[in-house]
Amino acid sequence: MIFEEKTIDSKIVYEGPVFNIRKHRVRTVNGEEVRDIVEHIGGSLLVAITNNGKVLMERQYRKAFECALLELPAGRTDPGEIPEVTAARELREETGYSAGSIRHMLTFYPTCGYSNETLHIFICRDLTPGETEWDDSECIELLEFEPDELIDMIMRNEIKDAKTIIGLLFARQAGEI
């Protein structure tokens, strides 16, 4: 039987522009423990497939790892925004493309041990090019890859971003790429 932890006390100990950290004191099966939880509004991840069958990818610098990483386009949900709207907005802002078709593929919890973040993966097709709308601090290199090349890159451990790996492998298994 699974024991459900009951919250005794809870307070935000850090409030930031991207996430908050909440400290919970909980009753466990053997007493009390502290659980620090990153509260994140969540976001959408895009497997955007060009009209010639290539997958749009982004390379951008990630401070946490002090290097540039290859990732699928993705972005945070705005307050009150539904994931499909986030997908369309982020596709346009980060890649400049608009999609004639945006279809939900998968919802998952990327780091359930310490965060409540939920990510939604969408397949984007029938792309029409346009202008990017990057934030002032964004510097993104937009690239296109053959699906087989991306799967090979995952298997060679060249793509390390978990959400990108999940999105690409799920899209491959579903026959989307």
C-alpha positions as CSV (number, residue, x, y, z in Angstrom):
1,M,0.0,0.0,0.0
2,I,1.2,3.5,-0.9
3,F,1.4,6.0,2.0
4,E,0.2,9.4,1.1
5,E,2.3,12.2,2.8
6,K,0.1,14.7,4.5
7,T,1.3,18.4,4.7
8,I,1.6,19.7,8.2
9,D,3.0,23.1,7.2
10,S,4.0,24.8,4.0
11,K,5.6,28.1,3.0
12,I,7.3,29.7,0.0
13,V,11.0,30.2,0.8
14,Y,12.0,31.6,-2.6
15,E,9.9,33.5,-5.1
16,G,11.4,34.1,-8.5
17,P,10.4,35.1,-12.1
18,V,10.6,31.5,-13.4
19,F,9.8,29.4,-10.3
20,N,9.1,29.4,-6.6
21,I,10.5,27.1,-4.0
22,R,8.1,25.8,-1.3
23,K,9.2,24.1,1.8
24,H,6.7,21.5,3.1
25,R,6.8,19.8,6.4
26,V,5.0,16.4,5.9
27,R,4.0,13.4,7.9
28,T,5.6,10.3,6.4
29,V,5.2,6.6,7.2
30,N,7.9,6.9,9.9
31,G,7.4,10.4,11.2
32,E,8.1,13.8,9.7
33,E,10.3,15.1,6.9
34,V,10.9,18.3,4.9
35,R,10.1,18.3,1.2
36,D,11.4,21.3,-0.9
37,I,9.4,21.6,-4.1
38,V,10.1,23.7,-7.1
39,E,6.8,25.2,-8.2
40,H,6.8,25.8,-12.0
41,I,3.9,26.8,-14.2
42,G,4.9,24.3,-16.8
43,G,5.2,24.6,-20.6
44,S,5.0,23.2,-24.0
45,L,7.6,21.3,-26.1
46,L,7.4,21.3,-29.9
47,V,8.3,18.6,-32.4
48,A,8.0,21.0,-35.4
49,I,8.3,19.2,-38.7
50,T,9.1,21.3,-41.8
51,N,7.3,20.7,-45.1
52,N,10.4,18.8,-46.3
53,G,10.2,16.4,-43.3
54,K,13.0,17.9,-41.2
55,V,12.7,18.6,-37.5
56,L,13.4,22.1,-36.2
57,M,15.9,22.2,-33.4
58,E,17.5,25.0,-31.3
59,R,21.0,25.4,-30.0
60,Q,21.3,27.8,-27.1
61,Y,23.6,28.4,-24.1
62,R,22.4,26.9,-20.8
63,K,24.1,28.5,-17.8
64,A,23.4,25.5,-15.5
65,F,25.7,23.3,-17.7
66,E,28.0,26.1,-19.0
67,C,27.6,25.0,-22.6
68,A,25.3,25.2,-25.6
69,L,22.7,22.4,-25.8
70,L,20.7,21.1,-28.8
71,E,17.0,21.2,-27.9
72,L,13.5,21.0,-29.4
73,P,11.8,24.5,-29.2
74,A,9.9,24.9,-25.9
75,G,8.6,27.5,-23.6
76,R,6.8,28.4,-20.4
77,T,3.1,28.7,-20.2
78,D,1.9,32.2,-19.4
79,P,-0.6,32.5,-16.4
80,G,-4.1,31.4,-17.6
81,E,-2.8,30.1,-20.9
82,I,-3.7,26.6,-22.2
83,P,-0.8,24.4,-23.4
84,E,-2.0,24.5,-27.1
85,V,-1.8,28.3,-27.1
86,T,1.6,28.1,-25.5
87,A,2.7,25.8,-28.3
88,A,1.6,28.1,-31.0
89,R,3.1,31.2,-29.3
90,E,6.4,29.6,-28.6
91,L,6.7,28.1,-32.1
92,R,6.2,31.6,-33.5
93,E,8.4,33.4,-31.0
94,E,11.4,31.0,-31.1
95,T,11.4,29.8,-34.7
96,G,9.3,32.4,-36.6
97,Y,7.1,29.6,-37.9
98,S,3.3,29.3,-37.6
99,A,1.7,25.8,-37.8
100,G,-1.4,24.8,-39.7
101,S,-1.7,21.8,-37.5
102,I,-0.8,21.5,-33.8
103,R,-1.7,18.2,-32.1
104,H,-1.1,17.1,-28.5
105,M,1.1,14.0,-28.3
106,L,2.1,13.5,-24.6
107,T,2.0,15.1,-21.1
108,F,4.7,14.2,-18.6
109,Y,6.4,15.3,-15.4
110,P,10.1,15.9,-16.1
111,T,11.4,16.0,-12.5
112,C,8.7,14.6,-10.2
113,G,11.0,14.1,-7.2
114,Y,11.3,17.8,-6.5
115,S,9.1,19.8,-9.0
116,N,5.5,20.1,-10.0
117,E,6.4,21.1,-13.5
118,T,4.2,19.6,-16.3
119,L,5.3,19.5,-19.9
120,H,3.1,19.0,-22.9
121,I,4.6,17.7,-26.2
122,F,2.9,18.8,-29.5
123,I,3.5,17.8,-33.1
124,C,3.5,20.9,-35.3
125,R,3.0,20.5,-39.1
126,D,2.1,22.6,-42.1
127,L,4.7,25.2,-41.1
128,T,4.7,28.7,-42.6
129,P,7.9,30.8,-42.1
130,G,7.8,34.2,-40.5
131,E,9.8,36.4,-38.1
132,T,11.2,35.3,-34.7
133,E,10.2,37.3,-31.6
134,W,13.0,36.4,-29.2
135,D,13.2,37.9,-25.7
136,D,15.9,40.4,-25.2
137,S,18.1,37.9,-23.5
138,E,17.6,35.0,-26.0
139,C,20.3,34.0,-28.5
140,I,19.1,31.0,-30.4
141,E,20.6,29.2,-33.4
142,L,17.7,27.6,-35.4
143,L,18.7,24.3,-37.1
144,E,16.9,21.6,-39.2
145,F,17.8,17.9,-38.9
146,E,16.7,14.7,-40.5
147,P,14.8,12.6,-38.0
148,D,17.2,9.6,-38.3
149,E,20.1,11.9,-37.6
150,L,18.5,13.1,-34.4
151,I,17.8,9.6,-33.2
152,D,21.5,8.7,-33.9
153,M,22.6,11.8,-32.0
154,I,20.5,10.6,-29.0
155,M,22.1,7.1,-29.1
156,R,25.6,8.7,-29.3
157,N,24.8,10.8,-26.2
158,E,25.1,14.0,-28.2
159,I,21.6,15.2,-27.3
160,K,21.4,15.4,-23.5
161,D,18.3,17.5,-22.8
162,A,15.7,15.1,-21.3
163,K,12.6,16.8,-22.7
164,T,14.1,16.7,-26.2
165,I,15.0,13.0,-25.9
166,I,11.5,12.2,-24.7
167,G,9.9,14.3,-27.4
168,L,12.0,12.8,-30.3
169,L,11.8,9.2,-29.1
170,F,8.1,9.4,-28.5
171,A,7.5,11.0,-31.9
172,R,9.6,8.3,-33.6
173,Q,7.7,5.5,-31.8
174,A,4.4,7.1,-32.7
175,G,5.4,7.2,-36.4
176,E,5.4,11.0,-36.5
177,I,9.1,11.4,-37.5
